[in-house]
Amino acid sequence: MERRVSTRKQAIASAPSLLAFAVLVTVTAWSGIYFDPGDWYRGLIKPAWTPPDWMFPPVWAVLYAAIAIAGWRVWRAAPRLSLALLLWLMQSAFNAAWSWLFFGLHVPLLAFLDVVLLLLTVLGFILAAFRLSRIAAVLFVFYALWVAFAAALNYSLWKLNLGLI
């Protein structure tokens, strides 16, 4: 019985930090909502393997939840500015910048460079987080796969539309 009460108290005490990570992820997600693909994106030549537009919101919703939980788990394991947390913050900045560069400024080459940096920070997070929270590291594996796919898609869009952009 004593253990159950202690676990419940820990869960309640950690709720504000989980909320903080959820807010940070929501701020990042806002960039993807604010910079709508619009007519410019619809007019681009796309590779045959481009996912349908309806697929992106649910995939990102799941990924953003995983990103928040991963950051929170790393924070709970080491409540300080660890290398893993620094990489988590960096990936958040690169993530938010991508939508602005691609959909906002219409500069796919800069967006591609950004997504490569995003992928590197995600992979760095996985390595740094593994010793603090294996669950956090595993949650980012799915994110890394999606970002690698997004990088390939971004590159293809840039190459296919060189004369149009």
Backbone torsions as a table, in degrees:
resi	resn	phi	psi	omega
1	MET	NA	-40.8	179.8
2	GLU	-59.1	-42.0	179.7
3	ARG	-62.1	-42.5	-178.5
4	ARG	-62.8	-42.4	179.0
5	VAL	-64.8	-43.3	179.9
6	SER	-62.0	-43.4	179.1
7	THR	-64.5	-41.4	178.5
8	ARG	-63.3	-42.7	178.5
9	LYS	-63.2	-40.0	177.9
10	GLN	-62.7	-42.5	-179.6
11	ALA	-62.8	-42.8	179.7
12	ILE	-67.2	-40.9	-179.2
13	ALA	-67.1	-29.6	-177.2
14	SER	-90.2	-5.4	-179.2
15	ALA	-58.5	-42.8	179.3
16	PRO	-61.2	-37.1	179.4
17	SER	-70.3	-35.9	175.5
18	LEU	-63.5	-42.0	177.6
19	LEU	-61.5	-40.1	178.9
20	ALA	-61.5	-43.4	178.5
21	PHE	-67.1	-36.8	177.3
22	ALA	-63.5	-40.0	178.5
23	VAL	-66.0	-44.1	178.9
24	LEU	-60.2	-42.0	179.1
25	VAL	-67.8	-36.8	178.1
26	THR	-63.7	-39.1	177.1
27	VAL	-62.4	-42.9	177.4
28	THR	-62.6	-45.7	-178.6
29	ALA	-63.3	-29.5	-179.6
30	TRP	-56.8	-36.0	179.3
31	SER	-59.7	-42.3	178.9
32	GLY	-67.5	-28.2	178.7
33	ILE	-81.8	-42.0	-176.3
34	TYR	-66.5	-44.5	-179.1
35	PHE	-92.4	82.3	-177.8
36	ASP	-68.3	140.9	178.9
37	PRO	-54.8	-45.6	174.2
38	GLY	62.6	-167.0	-176.4
39	ASP	-64.6	-35.3	-179.8
40	TRP	-56.8	-49.9	-179.4
41	TYR	-65.8	-42.6	-180.0
42	ARG	-60.7	-27.5	-179.7
43	GLY	-83.6	-7.2	-179.2
44	LEU	-75.8	151.1	170.6
45	ILE	-76.7	129.9	-175.8
46	LYS	-120.2	147.1	175.3
47	PRO	-66.3	156.7	-177.4
48	ALA	-60.6	-25.6	-176.2
49	TRP	-90.5	12.3	176.4
50	THR	-66.7	127.0	177.9
51	PRO	-65.5	155.4	175.6
52	PRO	-65.6	150.5	-176.9
53	ASP	-56.0	-35.0	-177.2
54	TRP	-65.6	-18.2	-176.5
55	MET	-75.3	-29.6	-173.2
56	PHE	-64.1	-48.3	-178.4
57	PRO	-58.1	-47.0	-179.5
58	PRO	-67.8	-35.9	178.0
59	VAL	-63.5	-47.0	-179.5
60	TRP	-66.7	-33.5	177.9
61	ALA	-60.6	-45.7	179.0
62	VAL	-66.1	-44.0	-179.8
63	LEU	-63.9	-41.8	179.6
64	TYR	-64.2	-36.9	175.2
65	ALA	-62.8	-44.2	179.4
66	ALA	-64.4	-38.9	179.2
67	ILE	-63.3	-44.1	179.4
68	ALA	-63.3	-46.2	-179.1
69	ILE	-64.5	-40.3	179.9
70	ALA	-63.4	-45.9	178.4
71	GLY	-61.9	-42.2	179.5
72	TRP	-63.4	-42.1	-179.4
73	ARG	-65.4	-37.7	176.9
74	VAL	-66.0	-42.7	178.4
75	TRP	-61.1	-44.1	179.3
76	ARG	-62.9	-35.8	-179.9
77	ALA	-73.3	-32.4	-178.7
78	ALA	-148.2	85.9	-175.3
79	PRO	-74.0	68.1	177.5
80	ARG	-158.4	177.4	179.0
81	LEU	-81.5	82.5	177.9
82	SER	-81.8	169.6	175.9
83	LEU	-59.2	-42.0	179.7
84	ALA	-61.1	-44.0	-179.7
85	LEU	-67.6	-39.1	176.8
86	LEU	-60.7	-43.7	177.7
87	LEU	-65.7	-35.7	176.4
88	TRP	-61.3	-44.6	179.0
89	LEU	-65.4	-40.0	179.1
90	MET	-64.9	-42.5	-179.8
91	GLN	-64.1	-33.6	178.4
92	SER	-63.5	-42.5	179.0
93	ALA	-66.3	-45.2	178.2
94	PHE	-63.7	-38.3	179.0
95	ASN	-61.1	-48.6	-179.3
96	ALA	-65.6	-37.6	-177.7
97	ALA	-67.0	-30.8	-176.0
98	TRP	-58.6	-49.3	-178.8
99	SER	-60.2	-39.9	178.7
100	TRP	-63.9	-46.4	-178.4
101	LEU	-66.7	-44.2	-174.9
102	PHE	-80.3	-59.0	-174.9
103	PHE	-85.3	-31.2	-178.3
104	GLY	-81.1	-53.4	-177.7
105	LEU	-92.1	-14.9	-178.3
106	HIS	61.6	46.0	179.8
107	VAL	-123.6	81.6	-176.2
108	PRO	-59.2	-31.9	180.0
109	LEU	-65.7	-45.8	177.2
110	LEU	-65.1	-37.4	177.3
111	ALA	-63.5	-37.9	177.9
112	PHE	-64.5	-44.5	177.3
113	LEU	-60.3	-39.9	177.9
114	ASP	-63.6	-44.7	-177.1
115	VAL	-68.6	-28.8	174.1
116	VAL	-66.4	-44.0	176.5
117	LEU	-63.7	-38.2	175.8
118	LEU	-59.3	-47.9	-179.8
119	LEU	-61.3	-41.5	178.9
120	LEU	-63.4	-40.9	179.4
121	THR	-70.8	-34.0	176.7
122	VAL	-64.8	-45.2	178.3
123	LEU	-64.6	-39.9	176.3
124	GLY	-61.8	-40.5	177.2
125	PHE	-60.5	-44.9	-179.5
126	ILE	-56.4	-46.8	-179.5
127	LEU	-66.1	-44.6	-177.8
128	ALA	-71.4	-34.5	-176.7
129	ALA	-78.7	-23.3	-173.0
130	PHE	-54.5	-40.1	-179.3
131	ARG	-77.6	-18.9	178.8
132	LEU	-91.6	-41.6	-178.5
133	SER	-156.4	106.4	179.3
134	ARG	-63.3	-32.9	178.2
135	ILE	-63.1	-43.5	178.4
136	ALA	-60.7	-43.8	179.6
137	ALA	-62.4	-44.1	-179.8
138	VAL	-65.1	-40.0	178.0
139	LEU	-58.7	-33.6	-179.7
140	PHE	-80.5	-14.1	177.2
141	VAL	-62.2	-44.5	179.2
142	PHE	-63.9	-39.6	177.2
143	TYR	-61.5	-45.8	179.6
144	ALA	-59.6	-42.0	179.1
145	LEU	-62.8	-43.5	179.8
146	TRP	-66.4	-41.6	180.0
147	VAL	-66.7	-37.4	176.3
148	ALA	-62.7	-42.5	176.3
149	PHE	-62.8	-44.5	179.5
150	ALA	-62.2	-37.6	178.4
151	ALA	-64.5	-43.6	178.3
152	ALA	-63.3	-41.3	178.7
153	LEU	-65.8	-44.8	178.5
154	ASN	-58.5	-46.8	179.8
155	TYR	-60.9	-45.3	179.7
156	SER	-62.0	-42.3	178.1
157	LEU	-62.3	-41.1	178.4
158	TRP	-62.6	-49.2	-177.7
159	LYS	-65.5	-42.3	-177.9
160	LEU	-68.4	-21.2	-173.5
161	ASN	-117.9	22.1	-177.8
162	LEU	-53.6	-42.0	-178.7
163	GLY	-78.3	-14.2	-176.5
164	LEU	-97.3	-18.1	-173.7
165	ILE	-99.5	NA	NA
